[in-house]
Amino acid sequence: MSAKEQLRAVHAWNKKHAEGTKVIVTLDSGEEKPTTTASEAWLLGGHTAVVMLDGVSGCYALNRVRPA
């Protein structure tokens, strides 16, 4: 996905999902974990749409997060 497409994904996510949204994240291990968003989404490093999550270290790419 291009940076422009990633930025569109950020805007679309933030329009639909406020901070505190219940989500399911796919962790690096492949495990799916229920959690909530702890931030708005943003473009990390100019190339990846990400969001912070409660109880999860670091941010995760939006393509690994879905509303619960």
C-alpha positions in Angstrom: 0.0 0.0 0.0 1.3 3.4 -0.9 1.8 6.2 1.7 -1.2 8.0 0.2 -3.3 4.9 0.7 -2.1 4.4 4.2 -2.9 8.0 5.0 -6.4 7.4 3.7 -6.7 4.4 5.9 -5.8 6.6 8.9 -8.4 9.1 8.1 -11.1 6.4 7.4 -10.3 4.6 10.7 -10.4 7.8 12.8 -13.7 8.9 11.2 -15.3 5.5 12.2 -13.5 4.6 15.4 -12.9 6.8 18.4 -10.2 6.2 21.0 -11.5 3.5 23.3 -13.0 1.4 20.6 -13.1 -2.3 21.4 -11.0 -4.2 18.9 -9.3 -7.5 18.2 -5.6 -7.4 17.3 -3.6 -10.2 15.7 -0.3 -10.3 17.6 3.1 -11.3 16.2 2.5 -14.9 17.4 -0.7 -15.1 15.4 -2.8 -15.0 18.6 -5.9 -12.8 18.5 -6.3 -10.6 21.5 -9.3 -8.5 22.5 -8.4 -5.0 23.6 -9.3 -1.3 23.1 -7.7 1.5 21.2 -5.6 3.9 23.3 -5.1 6.5 20.6 -6.2 7.7 17.3 -4.6 6.1 14.3 -1.6 7.9 12.7 0.9 7.4 9.9 4.1 6.0 11.4 7.3 7.0 9.6 5.3 8.3 6.6 4.5 4.7 5.5 2.4 2.6 7.9 -1.1 3.3 9.4 -0.9 2.4 13.1 -2.8 2.7 16.4 -1.9 2.2 20.1 -3.7 -0.4 22.1 -4.4 -1.0 25.8 -2.3 -3.7 27.3 -0.1 -4.2 24.2 3.4 -2.8 24.0 4.0 -0.5 21.0 1.7 0.3 18.2 0.1 -2.1 15.7 -0.6 -1.7 12.0 -4.2 -1.1 11.2 -4.3 -4.1 8.9 -3.8 -6.2 12.1 -6.6 -4.5 14.1 -10.3 -4.9 13.6 -13.4 -3.7 15.5 -14.7 -6.3 17.9 
